[in-house]
Amino acid sequence: MAACKFQGTIVSNQFINKKEATKDHASAVVQAVITGRKKFKIKLPQLTTTYVPLPIPLIEKDNEIIVETESTNSAGKFGRFGGTFVPETLIMSLNHLEAEFKNVLHDRVFQDELATALRDYVGRETPLYHAQRLSEYYKSKNGGKGPDIYLKREDLNHTGSHKMNNALAQAMIAKRIGWKSVITATGSGQHGLATAAACAKLGLECTVFMAAKDMERQSSNVRLMKLLGANVEGVYGSFKDASSEAFRCWVEDLENSYHMTGSAVGPHPCPTMVREFQSVIGKETRKQAIEKWGGKPDIVIACVGTGSNALGMFHEFLSDTDVRLIGVEAGGLGLESGRHSSTLAKSEVGVYHGAISYVLQDDYGQIIQPHSIAAGMEYPGVGPELSYLKESGRAEFWAATDEEALDAYDKLCKLEGIIPSLEAAHAFAILDKLVPTLPNDNIKVVINCSGRGDKDVDILFNRRVVHDGK
Ligand SMILES: Cc1ncc(COP(=O)(O)O)c(C=O)c1O
């Protein structure tokens, strides 16, 4: 079905029909010669009627031609994805936020304060850790050959995940603008926890919406959020319902409250802003890779809930076309079961929570309930920039099932003494399938270990020790 669905309404095929788009808008295929030998083609996605594409500049540097894949424009579009699909009443607040976001990007005082807080409060930079026993395990299963596997240790951040990079920066923006109260939604509780901590540090009120079932399965995070002074509101349904509830609450008090987006989703400028604050992950990785082995990673891998840790890692390497970018979605009970959260693998384009992206939906444009054992992966949409990276072919997307994630969690615990979050475990889970396909020589794989798994201990213990007797 080629229709583009807008929150339940099927908009005419013509609006998004690929043939029409090809006629009306140039479908550019940029072919760049990189380092004078490698050829790489980037296909620009087809465009909707309202969007004027940014030209993609070819930058020449040290005799290399670099494809600039920075794709966002002033309307917050990534190819045909993104934008601002919200009621008129929100436009002023979003414009205000966008202006402040642009300000702080170039504001020395803000940037210095953020850098200091990231270092002294969050604990950055996080290490790039050589997982020797995990690498040996895969070599031993692969005839003695296999990649060297490194972990970007976002699990070591204060509050235990990459979410803090974004929550802290946005809380600083809220305070700067003068908003007193922060409203947000969380799935796994990691973003809620990071927001609660950042608000406590900055003296802001904090309300976190969370689905009742997530409050139950991630109860340790609920307790921590409350200890940090946050007001946690339970919502019937899943993370998507908690997100909708946070939007509703924000709309009721636009003057005093700030809606904090926890991932690279939502209306412009949220996806760009979150990606910007998370891009520290990839920047550090590049620097650390040069220090450790004098080059770049060959492959970077990250789990994809809605996109923030994946983009945080990928963005730095977008124009390094010799670096493979792999995102791993939650395959749940299997892609054919209909019980999964693999939006990029199995969905259609639509508008959800304020932006155009891929969305899990039925033929009538109604949202299909996502499923994942990892609460933070259970969302029916995905960020517009990742949607663009899928459509342009720059990044590839795989899926790992609940069981594969549980196995990977177990493996990392036993081989490295590291307890990953169930979300991050999805990224590790594809190694079983990926490693046998790799050339044998000197491949460096970096996996973004987006969070630590203390919150998931009960799930693991019940599944593996009580149920499976392992
Ligand atoms: C530790 C961790 N990793 C990954 C994710 C997925 O979110 P995102 O795709 O925005 O990184 C979550 C979401 O809650 C999380 O808690």
The ligand as a MOL file (V3000), in Angstrom:
LIG
                    3D

  0  0  0     0  0            999 V3000
M  V30 BEGIN CTAB
M  V30 COUNTS 16 16 0 0 0
M  V30 BEGIN ATOM
M  V30 1 C 19.4240 2.1020 27.5650 0
M  V30 2 C 18.5740 2.4120 26.3910 0
M  V30 3 N 19.0620 2.1880 25.1520 0
M  V30 4 C 18.3340 2.4520 24.0630 0
M  V30 5 C 17.0540 2.9500 24.1670 0
M  V30 6 C 16.2780 3.2000 22.9120 0
M  V30 7 O 16.0790 4.5620 22.6880 0
M  V30 8 P 16.8430 5.3320 21.5390 0
M  V30 9 O 16.5350 4.6030 20.2570 0
M  V30 10 O 16.2770 6.6870 21.5720 0
M  V30 11 O 18.2950 5.3070 21.8330 0
M  V30 12 C 16.4920 3.1990 25.4260 0
M  V30 13 C 15.1510 3.7470 25.5730 0
M  V30 14 O 14.6200 3.9430 26.6200 0
M  V30 15 C 17.2790 2.9180 26.5700 0
M  V30 16 O 16.8130 3.1260 27.8100 0
M  V30 END ATOM
M  V30 BEGIN BOND
M  V30 1 1 1 2
M  V30 2 1 2 3
M  V30 3 2 2 15
M  V30 4 2 3 4
M  V30 5 1 4 5
M  V30 6 1 5 6
M  V30 7 2 5 12
M  V30 8 1 6 7
M  V30 9 1 7 8
M  V30 10 2 8 9
M  V30 11 1 8 10
M  V30 12 1 8 11
M  V30 13 1 12 13
M  V30 14 1 12 15
M  V30 15 2 13 14
M  V30 16 1 15 16
M  V30 END BOND
M  V30 END CTAB
M  END
